[in-house]
């Protein structure tokens, strides 16, 4: 910066997403540098050389414009130094990668625009490059990992590092450079240092936050619930333009003394906060930057409420407007963002809890319908599903076959091999019968050694064929111990549903056929009449 224009620093963005957008934004942010926007990730050296050149040229242009503007009104040093905001944003954007561009821009402003000697321009430029870099590093150290401008802690970290430390370094190195190489007397060092400090900080609050937001330095999610319907967009735009127009009006005319009172200007914070909460921090801070430029230009030109006699120091009042509005927006958005994300986290936790409860309920339902020993449907589960299948078959006019079977001499198996051996046989029955059945057939254990099968769509002949295959499958079971009859057999009863017949009636007929098979010598299939 120049021998008469101190340096400065940056500010932040904010906003918050709807629950789905927030999760997507968090996923996109994983594994990336939280300080680099997407368009700066994994770039080449050539890219960073180009950005450095751009920073230097914009720094030069801003320094020239600010210097000429305030010089026209005889204000030296300048009360606001916009290039400091650019330097702070560049440090947030690229860190050490953009230090050369900041240094070059500052050197050109001081050497070319303000005719400082090369040694003095270089010394001041070292401070103007070192200040934003170290301020950014402190902010990185203090900021929360979850966000800079969506957390109150992040806002505090930004102020302490990017604003205060940045300004302290640039003001201190700049003042020492003027003492050593310039014509600054020792008794004027304190005043010069203070003016330099305020000048850089003011430039940061003017310019850096909106610039950082537009460049995407801080990846902040969108404000939740923001409507895109036409009437809502028109309302948002009208409030934005109306606020800017009101600021331009009151700072472009001579107002009667004490009317309105200068304090009323701070009511502009109300629409600014509304825009920040409804649209985005970027929209609000861009408007604040515009208002600050309008307020500074009007106040310097002797216009507006701060020149109406109600303010002792007009430019100081304009600066307070900048700082208070900026801090109000940043703090408000940070606190609201924290609350919103806490609500989303709670909603997410509730959703996951509901999902787990649903899964557990389904597990308990299946468990209540499942036989623990064989893994088949138990009597309650089988009867409930078979009744539904029978009703569907009757409505569609399809046949419905039903099989019950009971293992022969099962008590003798328990007496010979114990209950563990009997349990093994029951499990093997379930395993050997499953391959014989279709996927849609219902297979259940009614209790003890009795089983049942519901066969939708099968007539009596097909039902008997299935029962015979099951009888053969049971004969192939080899449990590893001697069976009373030499092989495992069962007695089968089959039945086919009649019009209007209930499942209980169908089961009763199949059981009667099973008892006929038992009484007829076992190991056979009998059909109900």
C-alpha positions as CSV (number, residue, x, y, z in Angstrom):
1,X,0.0,0.0,0.0
2,X,1.1,3.6,-0.2
3,X,3.0,5.7,2.3
4,X,-0.3,7.3,3.2
5,X,-2.7,4.4,2.7
6,X,-2.6,1.5,5.2
7,X,-3.4,-2.2,4.5
8,X,-6.4,-4.5,5.5
9,X,-8.2,-7.8,5.7
10,X,-11.2,-10.1,4.9
11,X,-14.6,-11.3,6.0
12,X,-16.8,-14.4,5.6
13,X,-19.8,-16.0,3.9
14,X,-22.7,-18.0,5.3
15,X,-26.0,-19.7,4.6
16,X,-27.5,-23.1,5.4
17,X,-29.1,-25.9,3.4
18,X,-32.3,-27.9,3.6
19,X,-31.6,-31.4,5.1
20,X,-31.0,-33.2,1.8
21,X,-28.9,-30.3,0.3
22,X,-26.9,-30.1,3.5
23,X,-25.9,-33.7,3.4
24,X,-25.0,-33.5,-0.3
25,X,-22.9,-30.4,0.4
26,X,-21.1,-32.1,3.3
27,X,-20.3,-35.1,1.0
28,X,-18.9,-32.8,-1.7
29,X,-16.8,-31.1,0.9
30,X,-15.2,-34.3,2.2
31,X,-11.5,-34.7,1.3
32,X,-11.1,-31.2,0.0
33,X,-9.2,-28.2,1.3
34,X,-11.9,-26.2,3.2
35,X,-10.1,-23.0,2.2
36,X,-10.0,-23.6,-1.6
37,X,-13.1,-23.4,-3.8
38,X,-13.6,-26.1,-6.3
39,X,-12.2,-24.1,-9.2
40,X,-8.9,-23.8,-7.4
41,X,-8.5,-27.5,-6.5
42,X,-5.5,-29.4,-8.0
43,X,-4.4,-26.5,-10.3
44,X,-1.1,-26.1,-12.2
45,X,1.7,-23.6,-11.6
46,X,0.6,-21.7,-14.7
47,X,-2.9,-21.3,-13.2
48,X,-1.5,-19.8,-10.0
49,X,0.9,-17.5,-12.0
50,X,-2.1,-16.1,-13.8
51,X,-4.1,-15.6,-10.6
52,X,-1.0,-13.8,-9.1
53,X,-0.9,-11.4,-12.1
54,X,-4.7,-10.8,-11.7
55,X,-4.3,-10.0,-8.0
56,X,-1.5,-7.6,-8.7
57,X,-3.4,-5.7,-11.4
58,X,-6.6,-5.5,-9.4
59,X,-4.7,-4.4,-6.3
60,X,-3.1,-1.7,-8.4
61,X,-6.4,-0.6,-9.9
62,X,-8.1,-0.4,-6.5
63,X,-5.2,1.4,-4.9
64,X,-5.2,4.0,-7.7
65,X,-9.0,4.5,-7.6
66,X,-9.1,4.8,-3.8
67,X,-6.2,7.1,-3.7
68,X,-7.5,9.4,-6.3
69,X,-11.0,9.5,-4.8
70,X,-9.9,10.5,-1.3
71,X,-7.2,12.7,-2.5
72,X,-9.8,14.8,-4.3
73,X,-11.3,15.6,-0.9
74,X,-7.9,16.2,0.7
75,X,-8.2,13.0,2.9
76,X,-4.7,11.6,3.6
77,X,-4.2,9.0,4.9
78,X,-7.3,7.4,3.3
79,X,-9.9,6.4,5.9
80,X,-10.7,3.2,3.9
81,X,-8.1,1.0,2.0
82,X,-10.0,-1.4,-0.3
83,X,-6.8,-3.2,-1.5
84,X,-6.5,-4.6,2.0
85,X,-9.7,-6.5,1.5
86,X,-8.4,-7.9,-1.8
87,X,-5.2,-9.0,-0.1
88,X,-7.1,-10.7,2.7
89,X,-9.3,-12.5,0.2
90,X,-6.3,-13.6,-1.9
91,X,-4.7,-15.0,1.3
92,X,-7.8,-16.9,2.1
93,X,-8.1,-18.1,-1.5
94,X,-4.6,-19.3,-2.1
95,X,-2.5,-18.8,1.0
96,X,1.3,-18.6,0.2
97,X,0.6,-19.2,-3.5
98,X,-0.8,-15.7,-3.9
99,X,1.7,-13.8,-1.7
100,X,3.8,-12.8,-4.8
101,X,0.7,-11.2,-6.4
102,X,-0.2,-9.3,-3.2
103,X,3.4,-8.1,-2.9
104,X,3.6,-7.0,-6.5
105,X,0.3,-5.1,-6.4
106,X,1.3,-3.3,-3.2
107,X,4.8,-2.5,-4.6
108,X,3.3,-1.0,-7.8
109,X,0.7,1.1,-5.9
110,X,3.4,2.5,-3.5
111,X,6.1,3.0,-6.2
112,X,4.2,4.0,-9.2
113,X,1.0,5.6,-7.9
114,X,2.4,7.2,-4.8
115,X,6.0,7.7,-5.9
116,X,7.6,6.0,-2.9
117,X,11.2,4.9,-3.2
118,X,11.8,1.3,-4.3
119,X,13.2,0.5,-0.8
120,X,10.2,2.0,1.0
121,X,7.7,0.5,-1.4
122,X,9.3,-2.9,-1.0
123,X,9.3,-2.7,2.9
124,X,5.7,-1.6,3.0
125,X,4.7,-4.4,0.6
126,X,6.4,-7.0,2.8
127,X,4.0,-6.0,5.5
128,X,1.0,-5.9,3.2
129,X,1.7,-9.5,2.0
130,X,2.8,-10.9,5.3
131,X,-0.2,-9.5,7.3
132,X,-3.0,-11.3,5.4
133,X,-1.0,-14.5,5.2
134,X,-0.3,-14.7,8.9
135,X,-3.8,-13.5,9.7
136,X,-5.2,-16.3,7.5
137,X,-3.1,-18.9,9.3
138,X,-4.4,-17.8,12.7
139,X,-7.9,-18.0,11.4
140,X,-7.3,-21.5,10.2
141,X,-5.9,-22.5,13.5
142,X,-8.9,-21.1,15.5
143,X,-11.7,-21.8,13.1
144,X,-14.0,-24.9,13.6
145,X,-13.7,-27.6,11.0
146,X,-17.4,-27.5,10.3
147,X,-17.4,-24.0,8.9
148,X,-16.0,-20.5,9.1
149,X,-19.0,-18.2,8.6
150,X,-21.7,-20.7,9.7
151,X,-20.3,-20.9,13.2
152,X,-19.9,-18.2,15.8
153,X,-16.5,-19.5,16.7
154,X,-15.6,-19.2,13.0
155,X,-16.6,-15.5,13.0
156,X,-14.5,-14.9,16.1
157,X,-11.6,-16.7,14.4
158,X,-12.0,-14.6,11.3
159,X,-12.0,-11.3,13.3
160,X,-9.0,-12.2,15.5
161,X,-6.9,-13.6,12.6
162,X,-7.9,-12.2,9.2
163,X,-8.9,-8.8,10.6
164,X,-7.0,-7.9,13.7
165,X,-3.7,-9.7,13.3
166,X,-3.6,-8.8,9.6
167,X,-4.1,-5.1,10.4
168,X,-1.7,-5.1,13.3
169,X,1.1,-6.6,11.1
170,X,0.6,-4.3,8.1
171,X,0.2,-1.2,10.3
172,X,3.3,-2.1,12.4
173,X,5.6,-2.9,9.5
174,X,4.3,0.0,7.5
175,X,4.9,2.5,10.3
176,X,8.4,1.1,11.0
177,X,9.2,1.4,7.3
178,X,8.1,5.0,7.3
179,X,10.2,5.7,10.4
180,X,13.3,4.0,8.9
181,X,13.1,5.0,5.3
182,X,10.6,7.8,5.0
183,X,10.1,11.2,6.5
184,X,7.8,10.2,9.4
185,X,8.8,11.9,12.7
186,X,8.9,9.8,15.8
187,X,6.2,11.8,17.5
188,X,3.8,11.1,14.6
189,X,4.4,7.3,14.7
190,X,1.5,6.5,17.0
191,X,-1.1,8.5,15.1
192,X,0.2,7.0,11.8
193,X,0.0,3.5,13.2
194,X,-3.6,3.9,14.5
195,X,-4.8,5.4,11.2
196,X,-3.1,2.6,9.3
197,X,-4.7,0.0,11.5
198,X,-8.3,1.4,11.2
199,X,-7.8,2.0,7.5
200,X,-6.9,-1.6,6.7
201,X,-9.7,-3.0,9.0
202,X,-12.2,-0.7,7.4
203,X,-11.2,-1.8,3.9
204,X,-11.6,-5.4,5.0
205,X,-15.1,-4.9,6.2
206,X,-16.0,-3.0,3.1
207,X,-14.7,-5.4,0.5
208,X,-13.3,-8.8,1.6
209,X,-16.5,-10.6,2.8
210,X,-18.5,-10.1,-0.4
211,X,-15.5,-10.8,-2.6
212,X,-14.7,-14.0,-0.7
213,X,-18.3,-15.1,-1.0
214,X,-18.5,-14.4,-4.8
215,X,-15.2,-16.3,-5.3
216,X,-16.4,-19.3,-3.2
217,X,-13.6,-19.1,-0.7
218,X,-15.8,-20.5,2.0
219,X,-18.1,-23.3,0.7
220,X,-21.3,-22.4,2.5
221,X,-24.5,-24.4,1.8
222,X,-27.7,-22.6,0.5
223,X,-30.2,-21.0,2.9
224,X,-32.9,-23.6,3.5
225,X,-36.5,-23.0,2.4
226,X,-35.4,-20.3,-0.1
227,X,-38.3,-20.2,-2.6
228,X,-37.6,-19.9,-6.3
229,X,-41.1,-19.0,-7.4
230,X,-41.4,-15.9,-9.4
231,X,-43.3,-13.8,-6.9
232,X,-40.8,-14.7,-4.1
233,X,-37.8,-13.8,-6.4
234,X,-39.4,-10.5,-7.3
235,X,-40.0,-9.7,-3.6
236,X,-36.3,-10.6,-2.7
237,X,-35.1,-8.4,-5.6
238,X,-37.4,-5.6,-4.7
239,X,-36.1,-5.5,-1.1
240,X,-32.5,-5.6,-2.2
241,X,-32.9,-2.8,-4.8
242,X,-35.1,-0.8,-2.5
243,X,-32.6,-0.9,0.3
244,X,-29.8,0.1,-2.1
245,X,-31.9,2.9,-3.5
246,X,-32.8,4.2,-0.1
247,X,-29.2,4.3,0.9
248,X,-28.3,6.2,-2.3
249,X,-31.0,8.7,-1.7
250,X,-30.2,9.6,1.9
251,X,-26.5,9.9,1.2
252,X,-26.9,12.0,-1.9
253,X,-28.8,15.0,-0.5
254,X,-28.3,17.7,2.1
255,X,-30.6,16.8,5.0
256,X,-32.1,19.3,7.5
257,X,-30.1,19.4,10.7
258,X,-31.1,16.5,13.0
259,X,-33.7,15.2,10.5
260,X,-33.4,12.4,10.3
261,X,-31.2,11.5,13.1
262,X,-27.9,9.8,12.0
263,X,-28.8,6.9,14.3
264,X,-31.8,6.0,12.1
265,X,-29.4,5.0,9.3
266,X,-28.5,2.0,11.3
267,X,-32.0,0.7,10.7
268,X,-30.6,-0.4,7.3
269,X,-29.3,-3.4,9.3
270,X,-32.9,-4.7,9.4
271,X,-33.4,-5.3,5.7
272,X,-29.8,-6.5,5.5
273,X,-30.5,-9.1,8.1
274,X,-33.7,-10.1,6.3
275,X,-31.9,-10.6,3.1
276,X,-29.1,-12.6,4.8
277,X,-31.7,-15.0,6.4
278,X,-34.0,-15.2,3.4
279,X,-31.6,-15.2,0.4
280,X,-27.9,-15.7,1.3
281,X,-25.1,-14.0,3.2
282,X,-23.5,-13.3,-0.2
283,X,-26.5,-11.2,-1.3
284,X,-26.6,-9.4,2.0
285,X,-22.9,-8.6,2.2
286,X,-22.8,-7.5,-1.4
287,X,-25.5,-5.1,-0.6
288,X,-23.6,-4.0,2.5
289,X,-20.5,-3.3,0.4
290,X,-22.6,-1.2,-1.9
291,X,-24.1,0.7,1.0
292,X,-20.7,1.3,2.5
293,X,-19.4,2.7,-0.8
294,X,-22.4,4.9,-1.1
295,X,-22.2,6.1,2.6
296,X,-18.4,6.8,2.3
297,X,-18.7,8.7,-0.9
298,X,-21.7,10.7,0.2
299,X,-20.2,11.5,3.7
300,X,-16.8,12.5,2.1
301,X,-18.7,14.8,-0.3
302,X,-20.5,16.5,2.7
303,X,-23.9,14.8,2.0
304,X,-26.1,12.5,4.0
305,X,-27.3,12.2,7.6
306,X,-23.8,12.1,9.1
307,X,-23.2,15.6,7.8
308,X,-26.4,17.0,9.1
309,X,-25.0,18.2,12.4
310,X,-26.0,15.2,14.5
311,X,-22.6,13.4,14.2
312,X,-19.4,14.8,15.7
313,X,-17.1,12.8,13.4
314,X,-19.0,12.0,10.1
315,X,-16.5,9.5,8.7
316,X,-16.2,7.8,12.1
317,X,-20.0,7.4,12.0
318,X,-19.9,6.0,8.5
319,X,-17.2,3.5,9.7
320,X,-19.4,2.5,12.6
321,X,-22.2,1.8,10.2
322,X,-20.0,-0.5,8.3
323,X,-18.7,-2.4,11.3
324,X,-22.0,-2.8,13.1
325,X,-23.9,-3.9,10.1
326,X,-21.2,-6.3,9.1
327,X,-20.9,-7.8,12.6
328,X,-24.7,-8.0,12.9
329,X,-25.0,-10.0,9.7
330,X,-22.1,-12.3,10.4
331,X,-23.1,-13.0,14.0
332,X,-26.8,-13.5,13.1
333,X,-26.1,-15.9,10.3
334,X,-23.5,-17.9,12.3
335,X,-25.9,-18.3,15.3
336,X,-28.9,-19.2,13.0
337,X,-26.8,-21.6,11.0
338,X,-25.7,-23.4,14.2
339,X,-29.3,-23.7,15.3
340,X,-30.4,-24.9,11.9
341,X,-27.7,-27.5,11.6
342,X,-28.5,-28.7,15.2
343,X,-32.2,-29.1,14.1
344,X,-31.2,-31.0,11.0
345,X,-28.9,-33.3,13.0
346,X,-31.7,-34.0,15.4
347,X,-34.1,-34.6,12.5
348,X,-31.5,-36.9,11.0
349,X,-31.1,-38.8,14.3
350,X,-34.9,-39.1,14.6
351,X,-35.2,-40.4,11.1
352,X,-32.4,-43.0,11.7
353,X,-34.1,-44.0,15.0
354,X,-37.4,-44.4,13.3
355,X,-35.7,-46.5,10.6
356,X,-34.0,-48.7,13.2
357,X,-37.3,-49.1,15.2
358,X,-39.0,-50.1,12.0
359,X,-36.3,-52.6,11.2
360,X,-36.4,-54.0,14.7
361,X,-40.2,-54.2,14.6
362,X,-40.0,-56.1,11.3
363,X,-37.4,-58.4,12.9
364,X,-39.6,-59.1,15.9
365,X,-42.6,-59.7,13.6
366,X,-40.6,-62.2,11.6
367,X,-39.3,-63.8,14.8
368,X,-42.8,-64.1,16.1
369,X,-43.8,-65.9,12.9
370,X,-40.7,-68.2,12.7
371,X,-40.0,-71.5,14.3
372,X,-36.8,-71.1,16.2
373,X,-35.7,-74.8,15.7
374,X,-36.2,-75.3,11.9
375,X,-36.4,-71.7,10.6
376,X,-39.8,-72.5,9.0
377,X,-42.9,-70.5,9.7
378,X,-44.5,-71.4,13.0
379,X,-48.1,-72.3,13.4
380,X,-49.3,-68.7,13.8
381,X,-47.2,-67.4,10.9
382,X,-48.1,-70.2,8.6
383,X,-51.8,-70.0,9.2
384,X,-51.9,-66.2,8.7
385,X,-50.1,-66.4,5.4
386,X,-51.9,-69.5,4.2
387,X,-55.3,-67.9,4.9
388,X,-54.3,-64.9,2.8
389,X,-53.1,-67.2,0.0
390,X,-56.3,-69.2,0.1
391,X,-58.4,-66.1,-0.1
392,X,-56.5,-64.9,-3.1
393,X,-56.9,-68.3,-4.8
394,X,-60.6,-68.3,-4.2
395,X,-61.1,-64.8,-5.6
396,X,-59.1,-65.7,-8.7
397,X,-60.8,-69.1,-9.1
398,X,-57.6,-71.1,-8.9
399,X,-57.2,-74.4,-7.1
400,X,-55.5,-74.5,-3.8
401,X,-53.7,-77.7,-2.5
402,X,-53.0,-78.4,1.1
403,X,-50.6,-81.0,2.7
404,X,-50.1,-82.0,6.3
405,X,-47.6,-84.7,7.3
406,X,-46.5,-86.2,10.6
407,X,-43.2,-88.1,11.1
408,X,-43.7,-91.7,11.9
409,X,-42.3,-93.2,15.2
410,X,-40.9,-89.8,16.3
411,X,-41.3,-90.7,20.0
412,X,-39.0,-93.7,19.4
413,X,-36.4,-91.4,17.8
414,X,-36.4,-89.2,20.9
415,X,-36.2,-92.2,23.2
416,X,-33.3,-93.6,21.2
417,X,-31.3,-90.5,20.3
418,X,-32.6,-88.1,22.9
419,X,-34.2,-84.7,22.3
420,X,-31.0,-83.4,20.7
421,X,-31.3,-86.2,18.1
422,X,-35.0,-85.5,17.6
423,X,-34.2,-81.8,17.1
424,X,-31.6,-82.7,14.5
425,X,-34.1,-84.8,12.6
426,X,-36.6,-82.0,12.5
427,X,-34.0,-79.6,11.1
428,X,-33.1,-82.1,8.5
429,X,-36.7,-82.5,7.5
430,X,-37.0,-78.7,6.9
431,X,-33.7,-78.7,4.9
432,X,-34.6,-81.8,2.7
433,X,-38.2,-80.7,1.9
434,X,-37.4,-77.2,0.8
435,X,-35.8,-78.2,-2.6
436,X,-38.9,-80.1,-3.5
437,X,-41.2,-77.1,-3.1
438,X,-41.7,-74.0,-5.3
439,X,-40.6,-70.5,-4.1
440,X,-44.2,-69.4,-3.7
441,X,-45.3,-72.5,-1.6
442,X,-45.8,-72.0,2.1
443,X,-44.0,-74.5,4.4
444,X,-44.6,-74.4,8.2
445,X,-44.2,-76.5,11.3
446,X,-47.6,-76.8,13.1
447,X,-46.0,-78.2,16.3
448,X,-44.0,-81.2,17.5
449,X,-43.3,-83.4,14.5
450,X,-46.3,-82.2,12.4
451,X,-45.8,-80.0,9.3
452,X,-48.1,-78.3,6.7
453,X,-47.7,-77.0,3.2
454,X,-50.0,-74.6,1.2
455,X,-49.8,-75.0,-2.6
456,X,-51.5,-72.2,-4.4
457,X,-52.6,-73.1,-8.0
458,X,-52.2,-76.9,-7.6
459,X,-55.1,-79.4,-8.2
460,X,-55.5,-82.7,-6.4
461,X,-53.3,-84.7,-8.8
462,X,-50.5,-82.1,-8.6
463,X,-50.8,-81.9,-4.8
464,X,-50.5,-85.7,-4.5
465,X,-47.4,-85.6,-6.7
466,X,-45.7,-83.1,-4.4
467,X,-46.6,-85.2,-1.3
468,X,-45.0,-88.3,-2.9
469,X,-41.8,-86.4,-3.7
470,X,-41.7,-85.1,-0.1
471,X,-42.1,-88.7,1.1
472,X,-39.1,-89.7,-1.0
473,X,-37.1,-86.8,0.3
474,X,-37.7,-87.8,3.9
475,X,-36.5,-91.4,3.2
476,X,-33.1,-89.9,2.1
477,X,-32.4,-88.4,5.5
478,X,-29.5,-89.9,7.3
479,X,-29.2,-88.4,10.8
480,X,-26.1,-90.3,11.8
481,X,-27.7,-92.7,14.3
482,X,-30.0,-95.7,13.9
483,X,-33.7,-95.0,13.2
484,X,-36.3,-97.2,14.7
485,X,-37.7,-98.2,11.3
486,X,-34.4,-98.1,9.5
487,X,-35.3,-95.0,7.6
488,X,-37.3,-91.8,8.2
489,X,-40.9,-92.0,7.1
490,X,-44.0,-89.9,7.4
491,X,-47.8,-90.1,7.0
492,X,-49.4,-87.5,4.6
493,X,-52.8,-86.1,4.3
494,X,-53.8,-84.0,1.3
495,X,-56.8,-81.9,0.5
496,X,-57.9,-79.4,-2.2
497,X,-60.0,-76.4,-1.2
498,X,-63.7,-76.2,-2.0
499,X,-65.6,-73.0,-2.8
500,X,-66.2,-70.9,0.3
501,X,-64.2,-73.2,2.5
502,X,-62.1,-71.7,5.3
503,X,-58.5,-72.5,6.0
504,X,-59.6,-74.2,9.3
505,X,-62.0,-76.5,7.4
506,X,-59.3,-77.3,4.9
507,X,-56.8,-78.1,7.6
508,X,-59.3,-80.3,9.4
509,X,-59.9,-82.4,6.2
510,X,-56.2,-82.7,5.5
511,X,-55.6,-83.9,9.2
512,X,-58.4,-86.5,8.8
513,X,-56.6,-87.8,5.8
514,X,-53.3,-87.9,7.7
515,X,-54.9,-90.0,10.5
516,X,-56.3,-92.4,7.9
517,X,-52.7,-92.8,6.6
518,X,-51.5,-93.4,10.2
519,X,-54.1,-96.0,10.8
520,X,-53.5,-97.6,7.5
521,X,-49.9,-98.5,8.3
522,X,-48.0,-95.1,8.0
523,X,-45.5,-94.1,5.3
524,X,-48.2,-93.2,2.7
525,X,-50.3,-90.5,1.2
526,X,-54.1,-90.3,1.8
527,X,-56.5,-87.8,0.2
528,X,-59.4,-86.2,2.0
529,X,-62.8,-86.9,0.7
